[in-house]
Amino acid sequence: MKIKKYPLGFLPTPLHELRHFSRKYTSGYRVFIKRDDHTGLASGGNKTRKLEYLVGEAFQQGADTVVASGAQQSNHCRQTAAACAMAGLECHLMLGGTEPKVKSGNLLLSSLFGAHIHYTGEKRKGEDAELLVEKLRSTGKRPYLIPYGGSNATGALGYVEATQELQQQLKTLNLKIDYIFFASSSGGMQAGIAMGKAMYGLPSGLMPVRIDKEPTGGKSPGEMVSSIIYEARERFGLHTEVDENDLKLLEGYEKPGYGVLTDHEKKAILALAGSEGILLDPVYTGRAFYALMHQTQNQLIHPDTNILFWHTGGLPATFQYAAALI
Ligand SMILES: *Cc1c(COP(=O)(O)O)cnc(C)c1O
């Protein structure tokens, strides 16, 4: 079945060089950035591209309501709430923890977009989502369930397409990228890029930085990525010979745990903000960009190469971390 996407973003996103940053921090490497923090939907981020296909599929299935889940500072849930507002769908979010006295960051924004919020305690990955779906159905709604992080074959289509977009930009700039760094968590973006890379012949090595220490639904991040690719083959007939290496993640940086801000993320945030005026978030991009700095400064990847950092957004969470950041 073919999915007709529902346009939500301002695409293509810009791609440019980080000249000042490279000169100051990564001598011997040229660093470029792809600005998916500027996809345009409710302050941007990588969920916009996934949601174009997920919302498209929701409409194709005749849904009038959407259910999504995540942490209170979930960028995915904030972007889902905004997408639903744009598309005229009712939005239900299942968020971990209990209701805080003051809502800030992504939680504040999700509320402003009119989402119905259900607090789910320890469970921040939609463990009980089916129950809510059933309940909504019994009241006459037609719910569409978005998986954790928007990561399934449908969501990944957004990054298959994004990889084609990147490939076209690189052709226009006559630029070869050797390594692509990005934050990888629920695996949808990585699966999409790995498939897109095989389909469009992108010659870059993928450096997906592991963010979350815990498994999701009992699966390691690598298993998540492979199962999304398998699903894309079954459902959409995407017969791509994905490079085994692209299923792996760059590990070690996730050790402090999900959402824990350490000196590493802080160092990356201050370096990019101070040298380029670009903001990274404390949970995902701060961690992934630290990995880029660490790998280049210690020459763990080949010197004299071109690197792309694929910025995935996350800005609103910054405000929730104000006390720890300065
Ligand atoms: C969700 C998210 C990611 C990770 O993308 P996945 O497809 O879940 O692996 C990276 N960065 C930000 C800012 C995100 O919100």
The ligand as a Gaussian input file, in Angstrom:
#p B3LYP/6-31G(d) Opt

LIG

0 1
 C       13.200000      11.439000      18.694000
 C       14.450000      12.217000      18.606000
 C       15.643000      11.618000      18.159000
 C       15.769000      10.159000      17.852000
 O       15.086000       9.732000      16.714000
 P       14.621000       8.212000      16.637000
 O       13.985000       8.070000      15.320000
 O       13.684000       8.014000      17.793000
 O       15.803000       7.342000      16.798000
 C       16.758000      12.409000      18.035000
 N       16.731000      13.703000      18.359000
 C       15.617000      14.315000      18.816000
 C       15.690000      15.749000      19.196000
 C       14.439000      13.584000      18.946000
 O       13.344000      14.196000      19.416000

